[in-house]
Structures are given as C-alpha cells and as structure tokens.
C-alpha cells in the first residue's frame, strides 16, 4: 500500500536480456515480486533480531543478587529515604 493506503506502482529499469529472462521465468509478475519482497523483509528482520541478540549477549550483566542481598539493598534505600525525609 502506498502512503494513503492505495497500491503503489513501482517502475524499474533492467538490462534488456535480464528483463526478458526474468519475465520468461515469471519473476516479474506482481505475485512473485510481492512474495520475493515479503521473503526478503522477513529475512532482514530475522538477521536484525540475531544481530541484536548477539549485541545483547556481549553486554556484561551484573551478577545475580541473592534474596538476602536484595533485602539488604532495599533496607539501605529505605533508610536513606527516611533520613532524607527527616531533614
């Protein structure tokens, strides 16, 4: 769909021989072009997903805190908040 929701017409320029071969193989039909574009977009999204997953895997994550460490951090934050509110 085009910008306002209408079908979009695309014009391409190809060398004559390539255009003839592609047309003979049925590659220039709207149905085949749409399928190829959708497949290409899907492949691109998958590639981007794996790239992001690789990037995320390279990030150093902090060590997992034990429940006791979490409780201690919460107690510290609460004490800091009480001290700040008391001022």
N, CA, C and O of each residue as an XYZ file, in Angstrom:
348
protein
N       0.836     -1.176      0.000
C       0.000      0.000      0.000
C       0.884      1.243      0.000
O       1.937      1.284      0.637
N       0.438      2.224     -0.713
C       1.168      3.476     -0.778
C       0.918      4.307      0.472
O       0.371      3.823      1.463
N       1.317      5.518      0.406
C       1.249      6.399      1.566
C      -0.187      6.548      2.082
O      -0.397      6.561      3.295
N      -1.161      6.658      1.206
C      -2.543      6.857      1.655
C      -3.343      5.560      1.608
O      -4.574      5.601      1.589
N      -2.673      4.414      1.591
C      -3.355      3.139      1.630
C      -3.711      2.567      0.277
O      -4.357      1.521      0.201
N      -3.309      3.222     -0.782
C      -3.569      2.721     -2.133
C      -2.374      1.907     -2.609
O      -1.253      2.116     -2.146
N      -2.611      0.977     -3.536
C      -1.470      0.210     -4.061
C      -0.421      1.148     -4.668
O      -0.745      2.183     -5.250
N       0.814      0.759     -4.516
C       1.940      1.547     -5.007
C       2.455      0.920     -6.292
O       2.650     -0.294     -6.351
N       2.676      1.722     -7.310
C       3.246      1.239     -8.564
C       4.728      1.569     -8.568
O       5.129      2.701     -8.295
N       5.538      0.560     -8.884
C       6.988      0.729     -8.914
C       7.471      0.460    -10.334
O       7.055     -0.514    -10.961
N       8.329      1.301    -10.828
C       8.912      1.107    -12.151
C      10.400      0.863    -11.966
O      11.073      1.610    -11.257
N      10.914     -0.185    -12.604
C      12.338     -0.478    -12.510
C      12.932     -0.514    -13.909
O      12.240     -0.789    -14.889
N      14.213     -0.234    -13.981
C      14.928     -0.284    -15.251
C      15.919     -1.430    -15.173
O      16.761     -1.486    -14.277
N      15.801     -2.351    -16.134
C      16.676     -3.521    -16.180
C      17.311     -3.624    -17.561
O      16.737     -3.157    -18.544
N      18.475     -4.223    -17.640
C      19.032     -4.514    -18.967
C      18.051     -5.422    -19.726
O      17.377     -6.256    -19.122
N      17.978     -5.254    -21.034
C      17.003     -5.996    -21.840
C      17.054     -7.499    -21.609
O      16.021     -8.129    -21.384
N      18.244     -8.074    -21.663
C      18.354     -9.528    -21.538
C      17.865    -10.000    -20.168
O      17.149    -10.997    -20.068
N      18.251     -9.287    -19.126
C      17.801     -9.653    -17.791
C      16.285     -9.537    -17.683
O      15.639    -10.411    -17.105
N      15.713     -8.472    -18.231
C      14.262     -8.282    -18.191
C      13.556     -9.412    -18.935
O      12.537     -9.919    -18.467
N      14.088     -9.807    -20.085
C      13.471    -10.888    -20.863
C      13.545    -12.214    -20.112
O      12.564    -12.955    -20.050
N      14.717    -12.511    -19.539
C      14.878    -13.765    -18.802
C      13.980    -13.793    -17.566
O      13.345    -14.806    -17.276
N      13.931    -12.683    -16.848
C      13.107    -12.606    -15.641
C      11.629    -12.739    -16.000
O      10.883    -13.436    -15.312
N      11.208    -12.079    -17.065
C       9.818    -12.177    -17.500
C       9.493    -13.602    -17.932
O       8.431    -14.122    -17.589
N      10.395    -14.244    -18.682
C      10.177    -15.622    -19.128
C      10.069    -16.575    -17.945
O       9.325    -17.554    -18.002
N      10.804    -16.297    -16.880
C      10.787    -17.149    -15.691
C       9.620    -16.799    -14.763
O       9.426    -17.444    -13.733
N       8.847    -15.775    -15.134
C       7.704    -15.378    -14.311
C       8.077    -14.569    -13.087
O       7.263    -14.385    -12.182
N       9.312    -14.086    -13.059
C       9.782    -13.370    -11.866
C       9.269    -11.939    -11.760
O       9.382    -11.321    -10.701
N       8.714    -11.410    -12.831
C       8.259    -10.022    -12.806
C       6.757     -9.893    -12.580
O       6.213     -8.791    -12.644
N       6.089    -11.006    -12.317
C       4.652    -10.922    -12.041
C       4.458    -10.269    -10.673
O       5.281    -10.452     -9.777
N       3.388     -9.517    -10.511
C       3.140     -8.866     -9.218
C       3.140     -9.851     -8.052
O       3.651     -9.538     -6.977
N       2.571    -11.038     -8.259
C       2.508    -12.029     -7.182
C       3.910    -12.484     -6.792
O       4.227    -12.566     -5.606
N       4.753    -12.781     -7.782
C       6.119    -13.241     -7.497
C       6.958    -12.129     -6.872
O       7.742    -12.377     -5.956
N       6.792    -10.910     -7.368
C       7.552     -9.788     -6.796
C       7.135     -9.536     -5.345
O       7.981     -9.290     -4.485
N       5.844     -9.599     -5.082
C       5.366     -9.403     -3.711
C       5.922    -10.476     -2.782
O       6.387    -10.171     -1.684
N       5.874    -11.731     -3.222
C       6.387    -12.819     -2.403
C       7.875    -12.628     -2.131
O       8.331    -12.798     -1.001
N       8.621    -12.276     -3.160
C      10.070    -12.085     -3.006
C      10.365    -10.943     -2.027
O      11.249    -11.061     -1.178
N       9.627     -9.848     -2.150
C       9.838     -8.721     -1.240
C       9.492     -9.095      0.201
O      10.215     -8.742      1.133
N       8.383     -9.809      0.375
C       7.997    -10.234      1.727
C       9.038    -11.189      2.326
O       9.391    -11.080      3.500
N       9.524    -12.127      1.501
C      10.559    -13.052      1.970
C      11.823    -12.297      2.355
O      12.446    -12.587      3.377
N      12.193    -11.331      1.533
C      13.401    -10.541      1.790
C      13.252     -9.737      3.078
O      14.188     -9.663      3.875
N      12.087     -9.137      3.286
C      11.843     -8.372      4.513
C      11.880     -9.272      5.741
O      12.422     -8.891      6.778
N      11.301    -10.471      5.625
C      11.325    -11.421      6.738
C      12.763    -11.812      7.067
O      13.154    -11.825      8.234
N      13.552    -12.133      6.037
C      14.959    -12.487      6.247
C      15.713    -11.346      6.919
O      16.534    -11.568      7.809
N      15.427    -10.129      6.484
C      16.099     -8.963      7.059
C      15.743     -8.808      8.535
O      16.614     -8.522      9.356
N      14.466     -8.996      8.876
C      14.050     -8.890     10.283
C      14.716     -9.969     11.136
O      15.129     -9.708     12.266
N      14.817    -11.171     10.593
C      15.469    -12.261     11.328
C      16.942    -11.932     11.534
O      17.474    -12.128     12.626
N      17.605    -11.434     10.492
C      19.020    -11.057     10.615
C      19.195     -9.970     11.674
O      20.126    -10.024     12.478
N      18.294     -8.979     11.672
C      18.381     -7.898     12.659
C      18.150     -8.438     14.071
O      18.805     -8.006     15.019
N      17.224     -9.373     14.207
C      16.959     -9.973     15.514
C      18.199    -10.681     16.039
O      18.578    -10.500     17.196
N      18.835    -11.489     15.188
C      20.031    -12.199     15.633
C      21.181    -11.239     15.918
O      21.969    -11.479     16.832
N      21.288    -10.171     15.160
C      22.323     -9.169     15.439
C      22.103     -8.538     16.808
O      23.050     -8.339     17.569
N      20.834     -8.221     17.119
C      20.529     -7.650     18.426
C      20.781     -8.661     19.542
O      21.267     -8.302     20.615
N      20.451     -9.922     19.285
C      20.703    -10.954     20.298
C      22.202    -11.096     20.549
O      22.624    -11.256     21.694
N      23.007    -11.038     19.493
C      24.463    -11.090     19.654
C      24.958     -9.894     20.450
O      25.815    -10.028     21.323
N      24.404     -8.708     20.138
C      24.812     -7.495     20.844
C      24.448     -7.609     22.324
O      25.235     -7.229     23.191
N      23.265     -8.127     22.605
C      22.842     -8.282     23.997
C      23.704     -9.306     24.726
O      23.993     -9.141     25.911
N      24.115    -10.359     24.029
C      24.946    -11.389     24.654
C      26.328    -10.837     25.004
O      26.983    -11.331     25.922
N      26.769     -9.818     24.274
C      28.080     -9.229     24.524
C      28.087     -8.264     25.701
O      29.154     -7.869     26.170
N      26.905     -7.881     26.184
C      26.808     -6.934     27.294
C      27.120     -7.670     28.593
O      26.581     -8.743     28.862
N      27.993     -7.076     29.386
C      28.299     -7.656     30.690
C      27.122     -7.398     31.621
O      26.736     -6.252     31.849
N      26.574     -8.445     32.141
C      25.458     -8.295     33.073
C      25.984     -8.432     34.495
O      26.908     -9.203     34.753
N      25.395     -7.688     35.403
C      25.851     -7.811     36.789
C      25.488     -9.198     37.333
O      24.565     -9.857     36.853
N      26.224     -9.601     38.320
C      25.958    -10.897     38.939
C      24.566    -10.872     39.571
O      24.111     -9.835     40.052
N      23.921    -11.989     39.564
C      22.599    -12.099     40.172
C      22.725    -11.937     41.676
O      23.601    -12.521     42.314
N      21.830    -11.133     42.222
C      21.851    -10.896     43.668
C      21.028    -11.967     44.370
O      19.997    -12.411     43.864
N      21.489    -12.362     45.512
C      20.734    -13.319     46.324
C      19.564    -12.574     46.962
O      19.577    -11.344     47.023
N      18.563    -13.297     47.434
C      17.441    -12.634     48.119
C      17.902    -11.813     49.319
O      17.333    -10.764     49.620
N      18.927    -12.295     49.994
C      19.436    -11.553     51.150
C      20.067    -10.234     50.705
O      19.893     -9.207     51.360
N      20.800    -10.265     49.589
C      21.418     -9.036     49.076
C      20.352     -8.036     48.621
O      20.494     -6.831     48.830
N      19.309     -8.534     48.012
C      18.209     -7.665     47.593
C      17.566     -7.024     48.823
O      17.328     -5.817     48.845
N      17.290     -7.822     49.831
C      16.689     -7.303     51.062
C      17.588     -6.256     51.701
O      17.099     -5.241     52.198
N      18.892     -6.489     51.694
C      19.842     -5.532     52.269
C      19.825     -4.213     51.478
O      19.844     -3.135     52.072
N      19.788     -4.299     50.154
C      19.748     -3.082     49.326
C      18.456     -2.306     49.576
O      18.474     -1.078     49.650
N      17.346     -3.013     49.706
C      16.066     -2.358     49.988
C      16.127     -1.654     51.339
O      15.661     -0.523     51.476
N      16.701     -2.322     52.332
C      16.817     -1.715     53.666
C      17.669     -0.457     53.611
O      17.338      0.541     54.252
N      18.751     -0.489     52.861
C      19.622      0.687     52.728
C      18.863      1.830     52.063
O      18.929      2.972     52.519
N      18.144      1.525     50.985
C      17.390      2.568     50.278
C      16.314      3.165     51.173
O      16.107      4.378     51.168
N      15.635      2.333     51.933
C      14.594      2.826     52.830
C      15.186      3.707     53.913
O      14.614      4.736     54.271
N      16.333      3.300     54.434
C      16.994      4.106     55.467
C      17.413      5.454     54.893
O      17.267      6.484     55.551
N      17.937      5.449     53.662
C      18.328      6.708     53.015
C      17.113      7.599     52.798
O      17.186      8.808     53.015
N      15.991      7.010     52.369
C      14.775      7.772     52.135
C      14.250      8.363     53.447
O      13.836      9.521     53.491
N      14.271      7.543     54.535
C      13.799      8.062     55.828
C      14.679      9.204     56.297
O      14.182     10.208     56.808
N      15.988      9.055     56.123
C      16.905     10.118     56.557
C      16.661     11.399     55.741
O      16.700     12.506     56.277
N      16.411     11.224     54.443
C      16.176     12.400     53.583
C      14.856     13.067     53.947
O      14.776     14.295     53.976
N      13.822     12.283     54.225
C      12.507     12.832     54.577
C      12.515     13.452     55.974
O      11.709     14.338     56.258
N      13.408     13.001     56.843
C      13.501     13.553     58.192
C      14.170     14.913     58.190
O      13.989     15.691     59.126
N      14.940     15.213     57.154
C      15.662     16.511     57.111
C      14.774     17.659     56.809
O      15.238     18.797     56.741
